[in-house]
Amino acid sequence: MYSENVPRHCFTKKDLILPFFFIKNIYRINHFGERKDDSEDTELRYVTCQSLWNDIKLETEQIQEDLNKQLFDNLVSFLRRSHSGFQEKTTEWTCQMKSREIPTAALVLGVNVTDHDLTFRSLSEVLQNNITPYIALLEAKDCPGIKNLMQKLMGQLMNCYIDVDSLEDEDYAQVSQNRIRCSMSSLINWYESVTKKTDSETPRKKRTSSSRHCQSPPVVVIFKDMESFTTKVLQDFIVISSQHIREFPLVLIFGIATSPMIIHSLLPHSVSSLLCIELFQSLSSKEHLSTIIDKLLLTARFPFKLGEKVLQVLINIFLYHDFSVQNFIKGFQLCIVEHFYSQPLSILCCQLVDAKKRVNSLSHNQCENIRRLPSFRRYVESQASEKQIALLTTDSYLKEVIQKLLEDLHVYHENYVLVLRCLHVFTSSLPKYPLGKQIRELHCACLENQVWETEEYESSLQLARMLNKSDLVTMLQQCVEIFVSSSGKEFDKTVEKLKEFLTQFQKLEVADAFQERDVSVSSQKELQKKTDLYHLQKTLLELKESRRSKKLTKFEMLRFEVVDYIDSLVRNYLVPADRKTLHEIVYFNTASVLREHLNAAPRIALHTALNNPYWYLKNQALKSDGGSISNKAPDICIVYKLHLECGRLINLVDWLEAFSTVVMAVEGPNADAASSDQVDDVIHARFIRAVSELELLGFIKPSKQKTDHVARLTWGGC
């Protein structure tokens, strides 16, 4: 019953972006059938949605792995260097550790705290596969004191080393933590026993384990949120650990969201001097987002696309709320589910080959759905009268046209991305960035309207017509590389034209060299002639006239020609998506639905849920007329509606009597029970719980004026 009564957007901020398995329960197959605009391919839509999301999820995981690879490789190298002397048991190790310094990696991850968990999980897996099985992840909320920290540390470390080939090792890993005293000496004894156990293994097992881990692997302790730890806990742990560093190979990793200077702010010099700190910086979340958008949206690999307003909502939430790439991906996931849930024709939102096959199996009702699309209606109106009749009456002819239109839409996306990248090469280096510095800004501008009609575009063209020769040649070379990378032959002539421009620029360089030499010789002769004031004034007037009627040089004419050619590409290929026929099949444009889920107004949502529970629960018994109160409603809803009728102070006795009257209001022969003066204990308990919940939500508070009254805190209903 609960899964059928899930609220639409009454979630906390953390739960607003739902994980896919929860969304799947909400939008499961039988829920598709409850909508009025239902199609007969609900299961196919569901499978297509799931398949698309799985592909996108794999791509995002690969992107994150590639972006973090350099950072993780540096950390692995640091850990290998940090305790190489301890493994070799050399005298140099003792000399190095006389200062009792603990190798420490300061890992600056940025303020996108919600993404840190995924980063640390990936880091932990990499370290376990390459360096050591002994890794502990500590959070400040679990370590209010040094005792709690040691318990958490030992609890995690003792469950790290489990050899599935040996029952004795399993028994050892399952030793009760309560029997061990949580201290550094106990930790050292445990480490020595584990490493000895590893040394005494059979040669076969030893070779297998040594291929992954070194003989005496270090113990890595990761402080996920270093800024949140109390100073005393960090100080005590570092001081105690430094005293045993010669016998216990410890490495610390500090997860930092703000700045590395926080280490020196939290720790005094006497403690920070015990750390041998090396700084590691992850990629910024903005660079991460740019890569995600580039790989997921600016590609023809995935058929699903976001409209301009929807994309702008997701980007604004990222830039102005949390800088969380994971939340951006979950928002993108929500768009996919909502699109397949609300659009019956989303069965065609798949790869082009599959879409053409599915077009042949479209039913008459689905063909009628296509005829109702605004973009298709515009297409029909632009055709001749005979074709209009055939499109509106003959399903077989319609399917042939749909296949052609879907192919055109696919080609449009491929060409759009290439020309967009080419335009970005020119506009990303212009002063003040009229069309934006990031390609996502240019993409939004092109989706919104015809970009060549905007003032920003005209300003960009004017600035591009003033580019110097070296910058222009570099940009043309980048554009050639972009177009050459395409698999089709659509831009073969474009590549030839751009290469022709590059050849002309090279010829100009040779011609300019000879021209400069001739000008320098003639100018010297002119200077020798001009000795008196009259000739000097005459020459200046001639120069002034020549400037007024100055002709463009060959370079300037060629530069204008290049910019005009790029402008023609933009006008041909960067047409807004909403001008293309059947764009509704692959584009999700309902930004209001996305805002409703991601930018929820908690107070309005609470008022709606408490004042009209039917809006969320969809239970027919909860329907009520106007301001009437149903006795079938949850207790907190009854109490809330009664409290709306009161003034600043609410008498608890009167409130209880009114609640009892509503709850006991039944029809038939049991109606006399409602007039009883004695309030049932169960009803009394339900009332107390409902009032406590209202107080927890912040609608009321106890009053100091009268002990049997409470004060109302909200007004206006919402």
Salt bridges, closest charged atoms under 4 A:
ASP37 OD1 - ARG35 NE 3.61
GLU59 OE1 - ARG301 NH1 2.60
ASP73 OD2 - LYS69 NZ 2.97
ASP117 OD1 - LYS224 NZ 3.01
GLU139 OE2 - LYS224 NZ 3.92
ASP236 OD2 - LYS232 NZ 2.89
GLU247 OE2 - HIS244 ND1 3.16
GLU278 OE1 - ARG81 NH2 3.07
ASP294 OD1 - ARG421 NH1 2.47
GLU368 OE2 - HIS364 NE2 3.64
GLU368 OE2 - ARG371 NH1 2.82
ASP395 OD2 - HIS364 ND1 2.94
ASP395 OD1 - ARG371 NH2 2.79
GLU407 OE1 - LYS356 NZ 3.15
ASP408 OD1 - LYS404 NZ 2.91
GLU414 OE2 - HIS410 NE2 3.18
ASP512 OD2 - LYS469 NZ 3.03
GLU526 OE1 - LYS530 NZ 3.68
ASP532 OD1 - HIS535 ND1 2.56
GLU545 OE2 - ARG548 NH1 3.59
GLU561 OE2 - LYS497 NZ 3.90
ASP564 OD1 - ARG465 NH2 3.13
ASP567 OD2 - ARG571 NE 3.03
GLU584 OE1 - HIS583 ND1 3.67
GLU596 OE2 - HIS9 ND1 3.05
ASP635 OD1 - ARG686 NH2 2.75
ASP708 OD1 - HIS709 ND1 2.73
